[in-house]
Amino acid sequence: MIPLKFVLVDLRRHWVGSLVIILLIAGATALGVAVNLQERALRLGSARAAERFDLVVGAAGSETQLVLSSVFLQPSPLTLLPGSALAKLADDPRVAMAAPVGFGDSFNGLPVVGTIAAFVTDDGRVGLSEGRVFETVAEAVIGAKVDLALGDEVKPLHGTAGEGGHTHTELKYQVVGRMGETGTPWDRAILVPIEGVWRIHHMGDGHDADEHGHAAHDRTGEASEAERGPAEMMERIGPPWTNPQGVPAIIVKARTIADAYRLRNEYRRDQTLGVFPAEVLTRLFSTLGDVRTVLAAIAFATQGLVAAAVILVSVVHLAQRRRQLAVLRALGAPRAALFGLVWFEILALVVSGVAIGVVLGWGGAKIFASWVSDASGIVSPVVLTWEDGRLALGLLAVAAIIAVVPAMMAYRQPTAIALRS
């Protein structure tokens, strides 16, 4: 057999052609690997972002837009649900938590979202990385990646500065807590009491006063309303509300799975829309899968063209080496050795190209995932799996078969004719 050192010397001698073949194979492989990795990363990142959202209730309209706005915090004007819907859900025995989400304001480009304290801690399931949850209408909790510190002040901006937006002067928030990192758009959100959002938009605060000037319901039960001062009563937040205002969406956690389905069906009538974010994402993933199929077909076609190019280059290269191979044959090298030389050289080029392509595809997917994370806040994990390994092994198997063509040509080449050429 031909020694490995001879193969390496031969490849080094024709390094320009070898490099071109390696780059062609690497580019085709990188495209296929990047498509698979990024599609999988988007699925995992989106699914993780929707884990906390069992059921979302909004006004009748687009299911996709409701999920994109409430779960992924994509800015879009939504029709407000009447406050009566919030009150009804909050009092429903099938509901463990009904958290309103009110958005539309921002601070330094970050969304300011009105909600309740229970939503910040996922109804007590999640702790904060520092500080505490808001307890008054003028306090805020920030996401893990918000570049603010405890004690900083937040003055929300209505709309955007470029579109005539204005800073609210009715209320400013003080940061009192920071959430743990979740890898979702909520890491870049500023959460405030929903009463603050209502108040700065001149909608009241959901807590009407009785004839004595005190709130009509006692949330804590620790002291009567008559025992509290007017300033303290103004800071009251959270349910129960006596006069809740409209909200773009309500995040609902049902007590049982059966309750969740009943609530979803109940709020898919008249002027309301109840959706499971997971179902909406499944439909989006289906569309994404169609795109992936198209890209995979393009990658497959590219790999086919590269395979044809490899055969063409190999045949041309073989024609230029006919005399060299004939000399080896005349010196006593068996035909099987010539077959192995050509076959192994081509396979070595393919292995190098596939290995480089996998690295390039992984790197490209990481860069794209980082861009997606910067743009949307969704952390998409890019991980190589056995599926990607099978893709690489499949390419090598095809290459091993393709390499037989020029290797067989070398095997069957007549020595005498080659030496006279």
N, C-alpha and C positions, 0 to 999 in steps of 0.2 A: 504493500500500500504506500501511497505518497505521504511522507512525513508532514506533520502539522506545520513545522517550520517552513517547509516549501510553500505551503498554502499561504502563510502570512507574508512571505517574501513576494509571492506572486501578486497578492492583493496590494501590497505597498508599491509595487512597480506600476500598477495601473490604478493609482489612488484617485485620480480625477474621475474616471468612469465609476469607480466603486462609490465615491462620495455622492455622485449624482443619484445613483440607484438608492443609496441609503436615505437620502433626503426625500426622494419621491415616496418611498415606503413609509418613512416617518410621518410625512404630511398626511397621507391617506389614513394611517393608523390613528394619528392624533385627532383627526376629525371624528372618526367613529367613537373613540374613547371619550372625547369631550362631550359629544351628544348624550351618550349614556350616563355619564357622571352628572352632568348638569340637570338633566331631566329628573334623575333620581333625587338629587339634592333639593330641587325645588319642591318635589313631592314631600320629602321629609320635613323641610323647613316650614312649609305651609301647614302641614298636618299638626306639627308641634305648636304653631301659632294659634291654632283653633282648638287646642285641647281643653281650655278653660271655658269654652263657650258651648254649652249644651244646646240651648235654644235661644234664638234671637227673634224678638217680636218688634215689628215696625209697621208703618203705614203701608197700605197697599201700593205695590210698585214692583220694581225689579228685585228679585231675590239676590242676584249676583251683586248688585250695587249695595244692597243692605249689608251683605256680609263683608264686602270690601271696605265699606265705611266704618262699620261697627267693630269688626274683628281686626282688620288690617289698617285702620285709621287712614284710609285714602280719602282725601278731601272731596266732598260732593254734597250738594244741597239735597237733603231728604225732607220729605213731608213730615211734619211733626205729628206724633201720636197724641191724642187728647190726654189730659191728665187723668181722666176717669179710667183709662186703660191701665195706667200705672197703679192707681189706687186699687183697682180690681185684682190685679196680679199680686200686689203686696198683701192683700187680705185673703188670697186663695189658699185653702189648706193644703193643696197639692204642691204649692211652691215653697221651696226652702229659702230661696233668695230671688228677689226681683230688683236688679240693679239698673237704674236708668243711666244712660250715657248721653251726655249733651256736648256737642262739639261745634266748631265754627270759629273759635278764637285760637290765637296762637301767641307764642312768645319766642322771639329770635328764630322763627321758622319751625318751632316745635309745637305740636298740637296741645292745646289746653282742653282737657276732657273733664266734664262734670259727672260725678257719680256718687256712690256712697262708700263709707269706710269698709263695709263688709266685702265689697268687690275688690278693694285694694289688697286685702289679705285672703281673698278667695274663701270668704266666710270662715276665716280662722285657720285655714289649711296652710297658709304660707306666711312666713314672717318677713319683716323688713331687714335689709342689710344694715341700716342705721336709722336712728330716730324713732318716730312713732307715726301713727296714722293721724290724719287731721281730726280735730275735735271742735273747731269753730269754723265759721263760714269764711274766715280770712286766712286759712292755712292750706298748705298744699303738700302733696307727696310727689316726688319726682321719680322718673324711671332710672334704671341703673346707669345709662349712658348719657344722661343729661348733665351738661357741664355747669352745674350749679352746686353750691354748698348749703348745708343747713344754716338757716338764718337769712339767706338771700331773699330778696323781694322779687315778685313776679307781677308785672303790669301787663295784662293780656291785651292783645291787639285784635280788633274786630276786622275780619277780612285780611287783605295784604296791603303792605305799604305801597306797592306799585299800582294797586287798583283803587286807590283812594281810601284805604283802610285807616282806622283811627284807634288810638289807644284809649281803653276804657279808664275813666277817671273815678268811676263810682266805687271801685274796690280794687285793692291790691292784695296779693297773697304772700305769706311768708312760708318758706320751705321748712317743714318740720320733720320730714322723713324721706328715705330713699328705699325703693324696692330692690329686691335681688334681681340679678340678671336672668332674663327668660329667653333671650334669643328671638324676640318678637318685636313688632313695631312699638309695643308698649314700653320698651326700654328707653324710648326717646319721647315719651309723653309726660305731660305734667297733669297730675290728677288733683282735682279740687272738688269741694262739696257741690252737688248739683244745685243747691240753694244759691251758691255764688253765681253760677251761670244764669239762673233765673233772674237774680236780682240785678245784675249788670245789664241785662237785656230788658229791664223794666217789666218783668213778669211776676213780681211778687217773690216770695220765698217758700211758698207751699205750706206755711204755718200761719193760719189765720189766728187773730186774737179774739178773745171773748169780750163780753161787755165790760170787763174790768181791765182790759188791756193785757190779758195773759193768754198764752197759747192754750188752745182748746184741749190738747191731749198731753199726757205726761209720758215721755218716752222712757225715762229711767225708773220711775216709781220711787226714787230715793227722797224726793222732796216735792211738796205740792207746788203748783204753779204760783199760788199766792205768796209763797215764801221766797220766790226768785225776783230779782230786780229786773227792771226793763232792759238794761244793757245785756244781762245774761240771757234773757229771753230772745233778744235779737240774734244771739249766736247759736241758737238751737238748730241742729242739722239732723238729717236722717229721718227714716220713717218712725212712726206713722205721720203722714201728711194729712192735713185737713183740707187743703186746696192745692193739690199738686198741679204743676203746669205741664205744658206739652214738652215732649222729648223726641229726638230723632229715632231712638231705639231703646229697647229694654233687654238686658241680658238676664235670662231666666235659668235657674237651677231647680229642677223638679225633684221631688222626694224619691220618686221611683221612675224606672224606665217607662212603665206603663203610663204614669202621669205625664211624662214628657210628650209621649205620642198623643195623648188626649188633648193636652194644651196646644200642641202644634196644629192638630186638626181644628180645634175650637177657634184658634186665632188665624185661620186661613179663610175667614169668611168676612163678608161686608167690607169694611174699610181697613182691616188689619191684615198683616202678613206674618205668619210664624214659620221660621225655617230652621232646619238643622244645618249649621255651617258645614258639617262633614259631608252632607248630601250635595250641597252646592259645590264644594271642592271636588267631589268625585266627578261631577259633570265638567268642571274646569280641567281636571286631570285628563278626562277623556279627550277634550279638545287638545290639550297639551300632548297627549299620546298620538293624536293624528299628526301634529307638527313633528313629533319625534319620528314617526314613521316616514314622513317625507324626508327629513334630514338623514335618517338612517339609509333610505334608498339612495340619496345623493352620495353618502359616504360609501355605500356598497358599489355604486357605479364608479366612483373615484378609485376605489381599490381595484376594480376590474380593469380600469384604464392603466393603473400602475402595473398590474400583473402583465398586461399586454406589453407595456413599455419595458418591463424587466425581461420578458422573453425576447423582444426585439433587440435590446441592448446586448443581451447575452449571446444571441446568435451572431450579431455583428462582431462582438468581442471574440467569439469563438473562431469566426472566419479569419480574424487578424492573427490568431494564435495557432492556426493550423500547422504551420511549420514547427513551432515549438513543441506541440503535442506529438507530431510525427517523430521528432528527434527523441523524445522520451520513449516513444514506442520502439524506435530502432535500438535504443540503449538497453532494451529489455524490460521496460515497464509493461505490465500486463494491461489488457484492455479494461479490466475491472478497475485498475488503479486510475486510468484516465477518466473513466466514468465517475469514480469517487472524487477525483480532483475537481472536476467541473461542478458536480452536484454539490459538494461541500462548500465550495467557494460561493456559489449562488445562495445556498442556505445561510452561510455566515453573514452575507450582506443583508438578507431578509431578517435574520435574528437581530442584527444591529439596528436596522431600521425600525422594526417593531418595538424593540426596547426603548429606543429614543422617542418613538411616537407615543408610547404609553406615558412616558415622563412628560412630554410636551402636552398631551391631552389632559393629564392630571393638572399640570400647571395652568393651562388655559382655563380649565373648569374652576380652579381656585380663584383665578383673577376675576372671572365672570361672577362667581358667587360673592366675592368681595364687593364688586360693583353693585350687585343686587342688594346686598346688605346695606351699603351706604345709601342707596336710593330708597329702599323700602323698610329697612330695619329688620328684615327677615334673615336670620342666620341660616344659610343652607349648608349642611354638612357634606363635604365632598370626600367620599370614602371609596377606595377601590375594593371591589368584592369579587367573588368567584365568577360572577357573570362577566366581568371585564377580563378575568383570566381566561375564560373560555373563548372570548373574542380573540385574544392574542394567540391562544393555542390553535384556534381555527385558521387564523391567517398563516401560522407556521405550517399547518398541515397542508393547506392549499399551496403554499410556496414549495413545500417538499415535493408535491406532485408536479408542479409547473417546472421545477428544476430538472425533472427527468428528461424533458425535451432536449435542451442543449447538451445534457450529459450523454444522452443516447446518441446524439449526433457525433460527439467526440468518440464514443465507443465504437461506432460503425465506420469511422473515417479510415479510408485506405491509406496505409503508411507510404507506399511508393508514390502515389499521386500527390500526396501532401508534400513530400520532400522535393518533387520536381516543380511545384508551384512557386 
